[in-house]
């Protein structure tokens, strides 16, 4: 059996705070990002994910604070997570910073299990709905960055909370629970000409009992505003991205994924994702002339 528990993001490079709390404050601006993902369109019960993040450095630029919210719905299951993020940023060299981040929050899990059509109506696992099941969670991340390079490692959900516990006839408990995942992110901006650059990025996910999954993305930046890219997700999908800096502070991006793994592409019309990011307040006045690439 193959299943998906954690959300997927094609625009992970713009949705970094959800993945790594060490990213908080790294853009030297009050940055707001919203993302909406419709996965496997026309497949009944397919994942639908929305995220919203806000983060900023404080007057003491060693400190970054953030807020993140994620809502993920798959079939009868809905999971909402809210977290506060804290990052301590250190200048490790003239051009490089290392941030250590912590997050703390709560997950709200709901599952309308008795709405499912079952072959065996007496199955005890599906007789009771799970309504507003609250669980705490904590995360950790380390984020290293230079002007044109970044790398990070994180565990956004350290706790493996139980969703439900069902007593079976043989005396064993059947437990639905969160699985802890480990994430690695990296990217680099390679200048080819004054108006043309290449930006490869990656997002690697490791979860016990599941294959290692990696997103590999190759993007080209044209005239310092237009982004055109292609992505490959191991065992799952290929896709394309397009993005545009409408102003020096506002970015909009769209992506389309086509599923090829496990023949899922036969039963859906692909996945769509839209992202918006805005830097409301610039703390570093040089940022307009030397933009943050990540």
MIDO-486085 format. One line per field, with one value per residue: residue in three letters; x, y, z of N, C-alpha, C in turn. Coordinates in steps of 0.001 Angstrom, whole numbers. Layout:
N
aa ALA/...
n.xx X/...
n.yy Y/...
n.zz Z/...
ca.xx X/...
ca.yy Y/...
ca.zz Z/...
c.xx X/...
c.yy Y/...
c.zz Z/...
This chain:
294
aa UNK/UNK/UNK/UNK/UNK/UNK/UNK/UNK/UNK/UNK/UNK/UNK/UNK/UNK/UNK/UNK/UNK/UNK/UNK/UNK/UNK/UNK/UNK/UNK/UNK/UNK/UNK/UNK/UNK/UNK/UNK/UNK/UNK/UNK/UNK/UNK/UNK/UNK/UNK/UNK/UNK/UNK/UNK/UNK/UNK/UNK/UNK/UNK/UNK/UNK/UNK/UNK/UNK/UNK/UNK/UNK/UNK/UNK/UNK/UNK/UNK/UNK/UNK/UNK/UNK/UNK/UNK/UNK/UNK/UNK/UNK/UNK/UNK/UNK/UNK/UNK/UNK/UNK/UNK/UNK/UNK/UNK/UNK/UNK/UNK/UNK/UNK/UNK/UNK/UNK/UNK/UNK/UNK/UNK/UNK/UNK/UNK/UNK/UNK/UNK/UNK/UNK/UNK/UNK/UNK/UNK/UNK/UNK/UNK/UNK/UNK/UNK/UNK/UNK/UNK/UNK/UNK/UNK/UNK/UNK/UNK/UNK/UNK/UNK/UNK/UNK/UNK/UNK/UNK/UNK/UNK/UNK/UNK/UNK/UNK/UNK/UNK/UNK/UNK/UNK/UNK/UNK/UNK/UNK/UNK/UNK/UNK/UNK/UNK/UNK/UNK/UNK/UNK/UNK/UNK/UNK/UNK/UNK/UNK/UNK/UNK/UNK/UNK/UNK/UNK/UNK/UNK/UNK/UNK/UNK/UNK/UNK/UNK/UNK/UNK/UNK/UNK/UNK/UNK/UNK/UNK/UNK/UNK/UNK/UNK/UNK/UNK/UNK/UNK/UNK/UNK/UNK/UNK/UNK/UNK/UNK/UNK/UNK/UNK/UNK/UNK/UNK/UNK/UNK/UNK/UNK/UNK/UNK/UNK/UNK/UNK/UNK/UNK/UNK/UNK/UNK/UNK/UNK/UNK/UNK/UNK/UNK/UNK/UNK/UNK/UNK/UNK/UNK/UNK/UNK/UNK/UNK/UNK/UNK/UNK/UNK/UNK/UNK/UNK/UNK/UNK/UNK/UNK/UNK/UNK/UNK/UNK/UNK/UNK/UNK/UNK/UNK/UNK/UNK/UNK/UNK/UNK/UNK/UNK/UNK/UNK/UNK/UNK/UNK/UNK/UNK/UNK/UNK/UNK/UNK/UNK/UNK/UNK/UNK/UNK/UNK/UNK/UNK/UNK/UNK/UNK/UNK/UNK/UNK/UNK/UNK/UNK/UNK/UNK/UNK/UNK/UNK/UNK/UNK
n.xx 844/563/806/32/1022/2204/2019/2738/4904/5434/6432/8378/10644/9753/8156/9434/9442/7466/8703/11175/11990/14215/14422/13112/12922/14985/14906/15265/13069/9577/7898/5321/3715/1595/143/-1474/-2508/-3747/-4002/-3781/-6086/-9542/-9603/-11378/-11525/-8893/-5729/-5865/-4282/-3413/-1286/-45/2275/4195/6892/9713/12682/13780/14411/16841/18896/19752/17692/14898/11439/8466/5330/3259/796/-1020/-3258/-4580/-6275/-7435/-9488/-11769/-10384/-9031/-6462/-5196/-2631/-956/1682/4253/7314/10794/13972/17463/19973/23211/26227/28454/30556/32029/30206/28285/25581/24290/21444/19604/16657/13497/10247/6896/3715/272/-1684/-4712/-6789/-9121/-11522/-13929/-14957/-17155/-18531/-17646/-17997/-18160/-16907/-17164/-19320/-19228/-16680/-14560/-12719/-13705/-16061/-16418/-16244/-13434/-13090/-11940/-9374/-6871/-3404/-137/2880/6368/9228/12433/15139/17986/19545/21547/22958/24006/24494/23908/23417/21968/21329/19668/18563/16017/13484/10327/8164/8565/7269/5482/2454/-534/-3369/-5646/-6820/-7639/-9217/-8651/-10074/-8223/-6897/-4902/-3823/-4843/-3268/-3520/-1245/974/3821/7260/9206/12177/13832/15732/17015/18225/19865/21090/22226/23308/25052/24852/24785/24422/21666/20635/20237/20875/19083/19276/17549/16777/14785/14621/13093/12789/11405/10627/10102/9246/10006/12886/12299/12785/12716/13697/14656/15014/15600/15385/16323/15220/16051/16112/13573/11637/10828/11433/10953/11654/10608/11292/10011/10954/9767/7177/6250/6506/7052/6283/7293/6417/7191/6948/8335/6433/6736/9592/9063/6902/6026/4733/3758/3295/2614/2565/2039/2564/1469/3257/3942/3077/958/-845/-1295/-3093/-5571/-6087/-5987/-3595/-1638/-2106/-566/-351/1379/1970/4026/5023/7051/6668/7931/11032/13970/16577/17937/19431/18352/16662/18400/20082/18724/17037/17548/16373
n.yy -1191/2189/5509/8974/11278/13724/17034/17837/20102/21967/24504/24676/26165/28733/28433/28096/28497/26841/24435/24712/26122/27711/29520/31851/35350/35615/37047/39674/41365/42124/39510/38019/35094/33190/30123/27871/24639/22301/19051/16302/16769/16272/13779/12020/13032/13821/15320/18612/21590/24367/27046/29560/31989/34159/36225/37830/39747/40989/44218/43744/42112/39547/37967/36259/36101/34185/33124/30433/28720/25877/24085/21010/18778/15564/13420/12170/13311/15976/18177/20682/22922/25105/27292/28917/30511/30683/32055/32072/34010/33862/35467/33883/34198/36752/36853/34960/33359/31592/30092/28981/27366/27177/25790/25959/24652/23777/21027/20393/17817/16188/13748/12417/9632/7886/8546/7190/4737/1372/-1988/-3746/-3073/-3145/-2578/-1621/455/2495/3430/5626/9148/11407/14266/17485/16853/17690/18206/18856/20210/20327/21755/21733/23417/24019/26564/27580/30283/32217/35008/33907/31222/28510/26195/23728/21846/20012/19172/19369/18384/17084/15445/12371/12151/10408/9790/8244/5463/2139/-652/-3992/-7259/-9249/-8227/-6399/-3020/-804/1819/5094/7461/10343/10531/11054/13252/14011/16717/18007/20848/22764/25184/27133/30085/30724/32919/33645/35544/39146/39406/36872/33907/30816/28678/26055/23896/21821/19480/17270/14465/12449/9701/7336/3994/4604/5260/7272/10522/12901/16214/17772/20687/22831/26041/28962/32334/35210/38380/39235/39044/37280/33905/30671/27241/23711/20671/17633/14975/12318/9146/10080/12557/14895/18309/21811/25197/28630/31988/35406/38527/40983/43485/44915/43880/42114/38856/36415/33074/30061/26575/23396/20005/16769/13556/10538/8337/5141/4821/6871/9038/8227/8577/11197/14798/16075/18339/21513/24549/27564/30493/33336/36023/38626/41318/43335/45296/46663/46047/46227/48560/48198/46106/46404/46934/44789/42028/39525/36182/33894
n.zz 0/-858/351/1121/3511/4470/3064/-408/-2150/-4963/-5261/-3225/-2771/-2367/-248/2140/4949/6019/5791/7098/10120/10619/8598/9167/9046/7203/4827/5397/5614/6124/5276/3447/2463/397/-517/-2729/-3454/-5710/-5970/-8209/-9996/-10709/-9574/-7275/-3912/-3796/-2677/-1261/-608/1415/2317/4557/5345/7451/8146/9752/10470/13693/15293/16456/14514/14771/15484/14245/13609/13057/11574/10758/8841/7914/5887/5105/3104/2512/970/3319/5390/7276/8034/10032/10736/12924/13649/15557/14824/15549/15048/15441/14225/12928/12034/10255/8558/6441/4316/4825/6577/9384/10614/13405/14059/15791/16199/17411/17925/17136/16033/14346/13896/11836/10858/8819/9161/9200/6969/4820/2222/2848/2444/4512/6853/9618/10450/12980/12902/11367/12480/14149/13965/13885/15626/15699/16885/18940/18946/20229/18734/17834/16233/14528/12905/10798/8986/6413/4687/1856/-381/-2897/-2454/-622/2079/3983/6847/8458/10921/10941/12452/15363/17219/17259/17105/18150/16116/16383/18368/18208/19559/18794/17927/18525/20614/20121/19591/17077/15628/14461/13371/13329/11201/11668/9735/7873/6451/3734/2172/-605/-2683/-5462/-7107/-10273/-12112/-15503/-17619/-17463/-17570/-17416/-15677/-13910/-11813/-9875/-7640/-4745/-2879/-411/1050/3888/5408/7880/6890/4362/876/80/-1036/-3602/-4779/-7698/-9187/-11931/-12822/-14864/-14805/-16258/-17418/-14804/-13708/-14831/-14380/-15549/-15409/-14807/-13238/-11393/-9630/-7729/-8535/-8826/-10253/-13033/-14045/-14751/-14142/-13774/-13136/-11979/-11187/-10302/-9162/-7421/-4984/-5087/-5964/-8193/-8832/-10746/-11148/-12856/-12439/-13740/-13152/-13013/-11542/-10220/-11960/-11533/-13161/-15076/-13992/-13283/-13841/-13534/-11389/-9893/-8859/-7070/-6109/-4058/-3113/-951/-30/2503/4104/3995/5650/5056/3118/879/-431/-2636/-4712/-4567/-4758/-2727/-3418/-2539
ca.xx 0/1255/-57/665/584/2648/1743/3797/4966/6324/7085/9007/11674/9077/7351/10499/9181/6685/9633/12330/11809/15420/14292/12417/13692/16151/14805/15443/11845/8337/7524/4085/3607/396/244/-2644/-2179/-4796/-3265/-4538/-7378/-10559/-9570/-12223/-10840/-7462/-5245/-5985/-3415/-3188/-375/149/3394/4606/8110/10454/13696/13506/15407/18056/18834/20088/16454/13825/10189/7568/4050/2879/-469/-1185/-4487/-4405/-7459/-7350/-10693/-12532/-9447/-8580/-5463/-4811/-1503/-570/2944/5085/8690/11853/15290/18622/20804/24609/27107/29566/31653/31650/29101/27440/24841/23721/20320/19029/15256/12572/8835/5970/2363/-769/-2359/-6127/-7048/-10515/-11748/-15336/-14769/-18418/-19109/-17077/-18706/-17293/-17313/-17535/-19878/-18954/-15259/-14517/-11825/-14415/-17381/-16490/-15495/-12454/-13522/-11069/-8373/-5774/-2115/953/4054/7553/10119/13792/15775/19211/19484/22783/22679/24834/23670/23495/23381/21396/21141/19035/18078/14976/12466/9244/7270/9351/6400/4678/1201/-1568/-4648/-6717/-6442/-8789/-8989/-9051/-10537/-7086/-6309/-3912/-4325/-4529/-3022/-3232/-370/1864/5169/8287/9926/13406/13896/16955/16785/19426/19715/22176/21980/24507/24938/25400/25032/23786/20211/20273/20835/20377/18859/18862/17195/16324/14022/14699/12242/13102/10442/10806/9133/8863/11175/13384/11744/13533/12299/14819/14080/15969/14913/16160/15854/15426/15895/15997/12162/10858/11357/10921/11638/11127/10833/11141/9843/11263/8685/5848/5741/7318/6226/6862/7018/6608/7061/7259/8419/5624/7528/10743/8602/5796/6281/3644/4252/2337/3235/1715/2700/1907/1819/3601/4186/1990/-102/-1847/-1574/-4228/-6835/-6232/-5618/-2411/-1698/-1883/-111/-215/2054/2142/4923/5183/7913/5978/8779/12429/14847/17864/17628/20175/17711/16109/19478/20692/17549/17174/17222/15736
ca.yy 0/3470/6576/10278/11922/15125/17702/18078/21478/22196/25785/24582/27213/29944/28026/27514/28558/25656/23304/24915/27335/28519/30490/33053/36588/35551/37968/41043/42079/41508/38750/37239/34152/32354/29067/27001/23491/21328/17881/15251/17333/15337/12519/12246/12949/14125/16328/20054/22160/25814/27499/31001/32252/35547/36222/39088/39931/42048/45289/42957/41272/38162/37269/36237/35515/33826/32460/29614/28003/24935/23304/19920/17916/14389/12623/12545/13743/17367/18479/22090/23129/26496/27269/30117/30159/31522/31740/32856/34134/34158/35814/32943/34760/38056/36743/33795/33329/30322/30310/27826/27704/26341/26082/25344/24885/22792/20430/20064/16700/15774/12696/11987/8232/7169/8951/6342/3519/261/-3362/-4353/-1947/-3256/-2344/-673/1577/3551/3661/6914/10263/12102/15664/18475/16196/18646/17678/19832/19754/21169/21497/22283/23527/24793/27161/28276/31054/33260/35769/33090/29801/28166/24781/23594/20543/20307/18196/20280/17770/16146/14507/11457/12064/9475/10320/7407/4151/1249/-1984/-5048/-8497/-10045/-7539/-5409/-1691/-249/3228/6031/8452/11122/10020/12099/13371/14796/17435/18708/21764/23450/25867/28032/30966/30796/33995/33325/36888/40141/39266/35461/33125/29455/28435/24701/23702/20478/19291/15824/14086/11125/9253/5910/3099/5085/5560/8650/11245/14121/17148/18400/21763/23637/27266/30016/33680/36046/39820/39385/39092/36140/32581/29526/26095/22356/19913/16180/14409/10905/8198/10688/13535/15909/19489/23071/26357/29963/33002/36757/39593/42093/44613/44426/43286/41184/37738/35475/31881/28981/25337/22267/18704/15615/12357/9328/7243/4232/4996/7840/9950/7721/8859/12597/15796/16796/19134/22938/25245/29009/31095/34791/36461/40080/41886/44566/46307/46316/46514/46478/49414/47725/44929/46703/46866/43470/41292/38209/35208/32728
ca.zz 0/-890/866/1314/4745/4459/1790/-1376/-2636/-6087/-4968/-1905/-2651/-1901/903/2961/6385/6381/5793/7981/10927/10583/7507/9659/9034/6321/3689/5891/5284/6582/4083/3521/1350/371/-1532/-2874/-4302/-6035/-6454/-8899/-10362/-11213/-8827/-6111/-2626/-3950/-1725/-1452/428/1451/3369/4733/6252/7684/8968/9732/11519/14658/15260/16648/13323/15080/15808/13268/14089/11967/11825/9610/8936/6821/5876/4149/3072/1651/1160/4514/6428/7202/9051/10073/11647/13162/14395/15700/14487/16115/14492/15887/13038/13243/10909/10405/7770/5900/3366/5119/7833/9835/11515/14086/14248/16551/15994/18364/17438/17408/14894/14524/12978/11728/9866/8734/8787/8974/5686/3781/1823/3234/2127/5795/7589/11051/10714/14104/12623/10650/13060/14845/13397/14723/15547/16352/17733/19104/19394/20121/18004/17872/15121/14577/11604/10623/7651/6042/3479/1292/-1321/-4032/-2098/681/2391/5289/7295/9444/11343/11323/13436/16151/17918/16450/17848/17712/15664/16925/18890/18110/20133/17879/18567/19010/21758/19701/19267/15774/15914/13383/13977/12472/11007/11672/8471/7882/5192/3327/1070/-1073/-3957/-5825/-8247/-11102/-13098/-16823/-18128/-16599/-17620/-17546/-14591/-13730/-10388/-9504/-6229/-4413/-1642/-165/2179/4416/6415/8197/6275/3035/42/48/-2178/-3892/-5823/-8391/-9979/-12695/-13245/-15507/-14488/-17436/-17167/-13350/-13306/-15321/-14053/-16285/-14837/-14909/-12011/-11391/-8292/-7899/-8373/-8718/-11205/-13699/-14181/-15210/-13289/-14322/-12095/-12435/-10191/-10795/-8688/-6667/-3733/-5302/-6878/-8417/-9503/-11047/-11608/-13238/-12331/-14354/-12391/-13757/-10603/-9835/-12947/-11103/-14256/-15837/-13313/-12889/-14847/-13084/-10159/-10096/-7651/-7223/-4956/-4032/-2036/-923/1005/2876/4737/3797/6713/4415/1976/-282/-981/-3951/-5703/-4448/-4298/-2128/-4451/-1935
c.xx 880/307/747/127/950/2359/2983/3739/5926/7084/7703/10034/11081/8290/8251/10174/8355/7594/10705/12153/13042/15386/13714/13354/14798/16090/14995/14264/10692/7717/6286/3995/2341/519/-1038/-2291/-3405/-4111/-4219/-5971/-8251/-10475/-10306/-11434/-9364/-7030/-5462/-5235/-3319/-2205/-323/1284/3685/5853/8885/11595/13215/14551/16790/18083/19327/18832/15470/12620/9282/6296/3692/1582/-612/-2517/-4385/-5604/-7239/-8570/-11466/-11682/-9035/-7635/-5064/-3713/-1168/689/3557/6537/9665/13173/16340/19646/22221/25383/28351/30761/31161/30405/28114/26789/24368/22630/19867/17611/14493/11149/8013/4560/1419/-1354/-3808/-6489/-8520/-10645/-13212/-15359/-16081/-19136/-18625/-17972/-17757/-17822/-17788/-18012/-19548/-17491/-15132/-13651/-12597/-15767/-17520/-15644/-14474/-12719/-12578/-10106/-7129/-4518/-1050/2053/5154/8450/11464/14329/17060/19243/20742/22535/23803/23961/23116/23458/22688/21354/20538/18623/17098/14127/11274/8305/8037/8484/5633/3367/262/-2802/-5810/-6137/-7689/-8394/-9497/-9418/-9396/-6350/-5281/-4577/-3883/-4428/-2783/-2398/408/3216/6151/9037/11134/13567/15273/16627/18101/19126/20879/21751/23295/24297/25608/25740/24347/22274/19752/21004/20158/20264/18372/18587/16775/15654/13921/13952/12549/12122/10628/9701/8686/10118/11604/12838/12499/12850/13555/14244/15195/15219/15893/15508/16238/15128/15641/14554/11371/11569/10653/11680/10947/11470/10631/11056/9974/10040/7295/5452/6857/6431/6997/6427/7204/6380/7455/7296/7678/6247/8740/10322/7544/6161/5035/4191/3161/3121/2175/2552/1874/2392/2162/3769/2935/764/-1167/-2199/-2752/-5545/-6978/-5706/-4433/-2661/-1336/-1469/107/407/2155/3058/5098/6069/7354/6917/10220/13273/16231/17610/18379/19434/17135/17181/20188/19629/17895/16715/16442/14857
c.yy 1240/4573/7856/10891/13399/15752/17779/19541/21539/23507/25761/25691/28564/29689/27498/27507/27364/24441/23447/26208/28232/29589/31820/34263/36653/36534/39429/41930/41407/40820/37911/36380/33329/31364/28246/25891/22594/20142/16883/15705/16269/13946/12743/12049/13281/15245/17768/20712/23670/26120/29021/31188/33738/35501/37510/39028/40992/43157/44714/41909/39847/37321/37387/35549/35220/33186/31672/28867/27116/24212/22272/18984/16792/13523/13079/13160/15196/17644/19947/22254/24607/26472/28658/29694/31182/31089/32657/32825/34584/34462/34957/33322/36078/37981/35620/33898/31911/30634/28980/28187/26683/26747/25353/25656/23768/22310/20123/19037/16328/14716/12250/10534/7513/7614/8069/5147/2339/-1069/-4074/-3244/-1976/-3008/-1282/559/2773/3906/5029/7964/10781/13590/16538/17842/17075/17942/18763/19302/20803/20795/22166/22377/24335/25267/27992/29019/32027/33998/34878/31592/29614/26649/24697/22169/20786/19087/19033/19723/16697/15072/13641/11182/11013/10232/9557/6090/3276/-116/-3044/-6317/-9320/-9362/-6501/-4070/-1295/1261/3995/7153/9218/10409/11189/12077/14289/15424/18055/19577/22417/24118/26807/28854/31130/31840/33582/34610/37863/39942/37819/34670/31766/29171/26990/24621/22253/20461/17784/15495/12646/10809/7766/5092/3517/5333/7015/9320/12551/14915/17793/19427/22557/24842/28231/31357/34603/37498/40120/39426/37840/34837/31531/28297/24779/21612/18422/15720/12897/10034/8777/11541/14307/17131/20697/24189/27630/30959/34361/37706/40809/43419/44036/43701/42205/40139/36863/34286/30847/27756/24312/21001/17655/14355/11210/8130/6445/4386/6004/8815/9514/8233/10307/13507/16650/17616/20583/23584/26717/29577/32603/35133/37975/40478/43263/45664/45865/46896/46855/47265/48985/46603/45183/46532/45510/42517/39965/37171/34025/33157
c.zz 0/-443/1019/2598/4761/3100/906/-1798/-3816/-5896/-3564/-1699/-2247/-618/2018/4449/6855/6535/6864/8787/10972/9500/7985/9683/8020/5154/4104/5514/6011/5376/4345/2270/1491/-778/-1541/-3858/-4463/-6703/-7095/-9220/-11044/-10583/-7513/-4811/-2686/-3001/-2194/-300/282/2580/3377/5719/6306/8543/8753/10735/12498/14489/15542/15542/13547/15316/14655/13852/12908/12464/10574/9894/7703/6976/4758/4233/2067/1931/2383/5624/6200/8362/8932/11115/11714/14013/14454/15535/15072/15508/15088/14767/13423/11970/11050/9540/7196/5025/3686/6491/8114/10842/12091/14473/15065/16200/17044/17900/17805/16090/15265/13459/13017/10638/9927/8269/8499/7704/4540/3491/2021/2718/3385/6723/9076/11404/11806/13843/12068/11271/13707/14132/14403/14554/16364/17356/17787/19602/19264/19220/18046/16696/15315/13159/11672/9181/7406/4740/3156/281/-2429/-3726/-754/825/3779/5569/8427/9750/11822/12391/14203/16817/16927/17203/17267/17230/16302/17407/18909/18648/19168/18646/19135/20161/21399/19409/17855/15937/14609/13956/12910/12369/10970/10343/8642/6491/4980/2124/672/-2401/-4198/-7036/-9007/-12186/-14399/-17572/-17178/-16527/-17754/-16472/-14496/-12239/-10166/-7999/-6010/-3058/-1427/1119/2590/5543/6634/7525/4897/2207/192/-1207/-2359/-4997/-6391/-9349/-10652/-13258/-13901/-15187/-15642/-17083/-15689/-12856/-13679/-14989/-14898/-15805/-15105/-13633/-12256/-9946/-8408/-7615/-8436/-9906/-11889/-13889/-14658/-14287/-14109/-13192/-12635/-11251/-10743/-10395/-7975/-5394/-3910/-6352/-6977/-9192/-9692/-11497/-11967/-13154/-13067/-13656/-13331/-12834/-10312/-10734/-12509/-12209/-15104/-15281/-12864/-13992/-14387/-11833/-10477/-8772/-7967/-5961/-5152/-2865/-2121/248/1375/3334/4623/4921/6168/3136/715/-1007/-2379/-5034/-5676/-3900/-3638/-3161/-3889/-762
